[in-house]
Amino acid sequence: MKCCRMSCLLASGVGALVMLCQYVLLADYTSYRLSTGQAPSRFTALVRKTSTSLQQETAHKPNTNDLPDASRSQSADNTIDFNSGTSSSSNRESSQSNESMEDDSRVVGSMKKDSKRVVTTKTDSRKPKISEPKSATPPSPTKSKSPETNRRNPKPKGLSDKQLLCLNIRRGVDAVRYPPDEQATPLDLRASLGDLPRVKAIQSSFPEQDLAAILDRRLQLINRTSPEVLAPRPRTCADERSLSNSCDQGRGCLQKQLPADALTRISQLTGRANLRLQAGHVGQLQKLADQVRGTYDIIFLSAASDNHYVEAQALLHSLHTKVFPHFSDFAFLFYDLGLSPQKRKTFQKYCRCQILDYDRSWFPEFASDLEKFAWKPFLIKAHAHQARVVVWMDASIRFFDNPAGLKTLLTEEIEKFGVMVGHSVPDNCFSTCRATYHKFGDEPCAYLGLPIFQASVLVFRNDPFVQRAVLEPWAACAFDESCIAPVAVECARWCGPAVENYLAYRDGRGGFKYGLCHHFDQSVISLILHKLYLEFSPELRIVRQQTAVICRGDEYEYFSTL
């Protein structure tokens, strides 16, 4: 009897062992099919009942060493859910991380807080050869094979919607599917832009009537393509509420209404001595320009200091994979604003760019303070004459995988507008020191209702109007501390009160004040574009083409993957 019982127990144990081996093999097979984006097979469906009964009969868990590599970092109880035909949440995310994403050990800082839900993958230690800048065509990032895989990927914990967007842009799983690029060959801008002459020097003189004619033509184009912005600009500074603290006490008020005709607006920008580059200024900018030889269709321009080194690597990844392959005649200029020698050497090795020096001794002492942002107008103005189009990018800019939209931006849009700027936020007059408006001969209340623009990404066409009426006043203001960075107790860097003032104005409640904070280069370029384009200025926003987004704090150690 004892032998019989032992035989039964032995047979039962062998049977259970066989079923357990089948279960582990099936788990491997199903996990493989899920990781490759395939739906579970019929075979998987046929054994659902068997697997369910097996889980009830045995208390043993499958050995995690037998699971696929992507699942080994998970706890031993992360098993395959046969009833749903999919993996558990951890394994499902693991398969997608291995399938369509790059090494997630180098994602934004907040992603690292949730290491249990994001499985890292091993990086190939082999380093590819670095190609020459002009001939380099980097491989595009791997995309997921199934859009359904993206829909199944839950939002990782600890990430805001904006952080998730920035992460997915880098992974190549953009939520929006942009139209394909119909022109397979790299774009040549010489055949795409109009007949306006290129400016070939940092400073040139042009008749104001010619500049006004260019502006009028551009405003007419906006009128035809965007009739919804035809509403006339309301009268400004018309009552005590809108006038508020705009004027300086004891000095009286400056211009309270922007001129309606383009020629007068042009004259007010080009005719003021303080808004024109002096001979010494031109010489200082020429030192920057002399670091670059030749001319190009496009100059991509950026800069960073040590504290934005890793953030700038994410910008380079975006440029290498989603921008550079679609253009032929371009240069990428990157200014060293304070990189350590080792970081500069590494940057030079991988960036496919020209690293240039920003020698602070060439410029006014106040401009050595990088947080006053005088350097940005200097850099853009110094190189604008060396290309047909200049694209400025902060280290936080990330490009969508939208080559057709990018080409439209750098041809049709820039031809129509001359300038394209970042997305706008509440009114500039609340977020700019009053002293800056006074340097331009205007009162802040004259700009009520016109938004401030982001200066993180800017596009300028090299033509007489842009050079003389936009870039020169901007750079001239940057040489004057009282213009770009006026000292005022009431004018702070934190703009919380400015937003509250904007809401009070918008909702028609209570009083409000102007100039409660300041955005330096951003404030000045917004003022200039408002003066020129008036109520049409919001049409200059790059967001129309969905080409780029600001991802502040998004860091990626791109160089370690090369």
Rosetta blueprint (number, residue, H / E / L):
1 M L
2 K H
3 C H
4 C H
5 R H
6 M H
7 S H
8 C H
9 L H
10 L H
11 A H
12 S H
13 G H
14 V H
15 G H
16 A H
17 L H
18 V H
19 M H
20 L H
21 C H
22 Q H
23 Y H
24 V H
25 L H
26 L H
27 A H
28 D H
29 Y H
30 T H
31 S H
32 Y H
33 R H
34 L H
35 S H
36 T L
37 G L
38 Q L
39 A L
40 P L
41 S L
42 R H
43 F H
44 T H
45 A H
46 L H
47 V L
48 R H
49 K H
50 T H
51 S H
52 T H
53 S H
54 L H
55 Q H
56 Q H
57 E H
58 T L
59 A L
60 H L
61 K L
62 P L
63 N L
64 T H
65 N H
66 D H
67 L L
68 P L
69 D H
70 A H
71 S H
72 R L
73 S L
74 Q L
75 S L
76 A L
77 D L
78 N L
79 T L
80 I E
81 D E
82 F L
83 N L
84 S L
85 G L
86 T E
87 S E
88 S L
89 S H
90 S H
91 N H
92 R H
93 E H
94 S H
95 S H
96 Q H
97 S H
98 N H
99 E H
100 S H
101 M L
102 E L
103 D L
104 D H
105 S H
106 R H
107 V L
108 V L
109 G H
110 S H
111 M H
112 K H
113 K H
114 D H
115 S L
116 K L
117 R L
118 V L
119 V L
120 T L
121 T L
122 K L
123 T L
124 D L
125 S L
126 R L
127 K L
128 P L
129 K L
130 I L
131 S L
132 E L
133 P L
134 K L
135 S L
136 A L
137 T L
138 P L
139 P L
140 S L
141 P L
142 T L
143 K L
144 S L
145 K L
146 S L
147 P H
148 E H
149 T H
150 N H
151 R H
152 R H
153 N L
154 P L
155 K L
156 P L
157 K L
158 G L
159 L L
160 S L
161 D H
162 K H
163 Q H
164 L H
165 L H
166 C H
167 L H
168 N H
169 I H
170 R H
171 R H
172 G L
173 V L
174 D L
175 A L
176 V L
177 R L
178 Y L
179 P L
180 P L
181 D L
182 E L
183 Q L
184 A L
185 T L
186 P L
187 L E
188 D L
189 L H
190 R H
191 A H
192 S L
193 L L
194 G L
195 D L
196 L L
197 P L
198 R L
199 V L
200 K L
201 A L
202 I L
203 Q L
204 S L
205 S L
206 F L
207 P L
208 E H
209 Q H
210 D H
211 L H
212 A H
213 A H
214 I H
215 L H
216 D H
217 R H
218 R H
219 L H
220 Q H
221 L H
222 I H
223 N H
224 R H
225 T H
226 S L
227 P H
228 E H
229 V H
230 L L
231 A L
232 P L
233 R L
234 P L
235 R L
236 T L
237 C L
238 A L
239 D L
240 E H
241 R H
242 S H
243 L H
244 S L
245 N L
246 S L
247 C L
248 D E
249 Q L
250 G L
251 R L
252 G E
253 C L
254 L L
255 Q E
256 K L
257 Q L
258 L L
259 P L
260 A L
261 D L
262 A H
263 L H
264 T H
265 R H
266 I H
267 S H
268 Q H
269 L H
270 T H
271 G L
272 R L
273 A H
274 N H
275 L H
276 R L
277 L L
278 Q L
279 A H
280 G H
281 H H
282 V H
283 G H
284 Q H
285 L H
286 Q H
287 K H
288 L H
289 A H
290 D L
291 Q L
292 V L
293 R L
294 G L
295 T L
296 Y E
297 D E
298 I E
299 I E
300 F E
301 L E
302 S E
303 A E
304 A E
305 S L
306 D H
307 N H
308 H H
309 Y H
310 V H
311 E H
312 A H
313 Q H
314 A H
315 L H
316 L H
317 H H
318 S H
319 L H
320 H H
321 T H
322 K H
323 V L
324 F H
325 P H
326 H H
327 F E
328 S L
329 D L
330 F E
331 A E
332 F E
333 L E
334 F E
335 Y E
336 D E
337 L L
338 G L
339 L L
340 S L
341 P H
342 Q H
343 K H
344 R H
345 K H
346 T H
347 F H
348 Q H
349 K H
350 Y H
351 C L
352 R L
353 C L
354 Q E
355 I E
356 L E
357 D E
358 Y L
359 D L
360 R H
361 S H
362 W H
363 F L
364 P L
365 E H
366 F H
367 A H
368 S H
369 D L
370 L H
371 E H
372 K H
373 F L
374 A L
375 W H
376 K H
377 P H
378 F H
379 L H
380 I H
381 K H
382 A H
383 H H
384 A H
385 H H
386 Q H
387 A E
388 R E
389 V E
390 V E
391 V E
392 W E
393 M E
394 D L
395 A L
396 S L
397 I E
398 R E
399 F E
400 F L
401 D L
402 N L
403 P H
404 A H
405 G H
406 L H
407 K H
408 T H
409 L H
410 L H
411 T H
412 E H
413 E H
414 I H
415 E H
416 K H
417 F H
418 G L
419 V E
420 M E
421 V E
422 G L
423 H L
424 S E
425 V E
426 P E
427 D E
428 N H
429 C H
430 F H
431 S L
432 T L
433 C L
434 R H
435 A H
436 T H
437 Y H
438 H H
439 K H
440 F L
441 G L
442 D E
443 E L
444 P H
445 C H
446 A H
447 Y H
448 L L
449 G L
450 L L
451 P E
452 I E
453 F E
454 Q L
455 A L
456 S L
457 V E
458 L E
459 V E
460 F E
461 R E
462 N L
463 D L
464 P H
465 F H
466 V H
467 Q H
468 R H
469 A H
470 V H
471 L H
472 E H
473 P H
474 W H
475 A H
476 A H
477 C H
478 A H
479 F L
480 D L
481 E H
482 S H
483 C H
484 I H
485 A L
486 P L
487 V L
488 A L
489 V L
490 E L
491 C L
492 A E
493 R L
494 W L
495 C L
496 G H
497 P H
498 A H
499 V H
500 E H
501 N H
502 Y H
503 L H
504 A H
505 Y H
506 R H
507 D H
508 G L
509 R L
510 G L
511 G L
512 F L
513 K L
514 Y L
515 G L
516 L L
517 C E
518 H L
519 H L
520 F L
521 D H
522 Q H
523 S H
524 V H
525 I H
526 S H
527 L H
528 I H
529 L H
530 H H
531 K H
532 L H
533 Y H
534 L H
535 E H
536 F H
537 S H
538 P H
539 E H
540 L H
541 R E
542 I H
543 V H
544 R H
545 Q H
546 Q L
547 T L
548 A E
549 V E
550 I E
551 C L
552 R L
553 G L
554 D L
555 E L
556 Y L
557 E L
558 Y H
559 F H
560 S H
561 T H
562 L L
